[in-house]
């Protein structure tokens, strides 16, 4: 066979292979549906649940974990009406939701960061609100040097933004941002590169980077130091639990999944996503 | 297997490849239209240019969906980068081909190829930790239209230089020989013979560069500041259409998500416009 023939044949086969692969992935055997777990709810918990689900699938061949987002309210509603096996909520249950059971799988905390050369030791909640809404535009108004403040805000839809706004009772439309960022790393690098910047990111990411020589400083909030330890203990105010919600005591596969999600085996996944794992 | 049968297989495969590439574009446009349909229907086309701000997470009723500042930002960043990168790219290609000693010219060519191959996220990181802080020291906050233009310039200069260089390589040697026989100086040769003869290739170079600049996402996302506003100076932060999609897509739902697909649709339209302009211009003078 000539080289050219070989080439054209292998090309043909690769095209055939790609097409047949595409067909395989759309038709699934009906057996798989029987051992399926459906999780719906909070878009903050969803990426974490999806990663935990992938590992769970590996340990339990034949099981499929399907994670869908839709907000904490949907997670609660779906769990109550049993439309989903497990609901996801990035907050505590409210008093009128005590018909449900919640299982915390991790905690999420965010902290305010400034450049490490910034002499400000701390800011009050009112000062932070004033800085973010543009009432205070210069560091000298809060006891710092005479320099304009660079306000770093998160992009719309991010859970960190949501938690920040909720805690300080602000509306995103009121925030006068100078820089809008996407993920935590970008926020940390932006603040580390600008002496006059102020921003907020997940505590897990900030503590890791500050410990590894990145030039940022974590500001305490309400007198409590911003640390993973204080988020875990529940002392740090700007934090929330990430919960799995069920209507009744979990049974079978759901019980196994919740136990797995709360176990030590997933701590690396939790930390990878800058959340704080539970104490053992 | 006979020879003609091999040919038939090859032709069939090539046809399939061509068909696949052609339909891909159609599918992408179709996909964008389908995904953005809810927003176009419920928000309406007019509000994407007449709303007072971009606050899409409120949904169709309470949200605001003005894309104009981002269209302006994308246009300005691309135009700014082109203004800087076109003379830089073509100039360096002319230098490497007609002025530099052979060894230096070759080395220069390799360096340009290397530059063209660096992933955009690396340029973005460099922009974020080096360029933006430098600009910030001069005019805070540093992450700004200017930073975006500078990073884009660095990114598209090698593209323009490479394509321009390839065009110079392909010019008939007889042009150069004729110019030498006429006793033209080097500058007269470049300015009077080479550049006019190569203009269609140079035009393609600029077109490719502008395409890359419009579509660039990660690098711009990291240095532009991403505040949705129409800039009044080079030092103000801006958000481009591509950065808008990358920033918000991960957590967007419902109308917000559909509105981001409208951003994609607008981006597609801008590129189609660019190609259209190129087509019209090139028909007139360049390839005739």
Interface residues (C-beta under 8 A of the other chain):
Chain A: X1 X2 X4 X5 X8 X9 X11 X12 X15 X43 X69 X70 X71 X147 X148 X150 X155 X156 X157 X158 X159 X172 X173 X177 X178 X179 X180 X181 X182 X186 X189 X190 X192 X193 X194 X196 X197
Chain B: X1 X6 X9 X10 X12 X13 X16 X53 X55 X56 X57 X125 X128 X129 X132 X133 X136 X140 X141 X142 X143 X221 X222 X225 X226 X227 X228 X237 X239 X246 X247 X248 X250 X251 X252 X253 X256
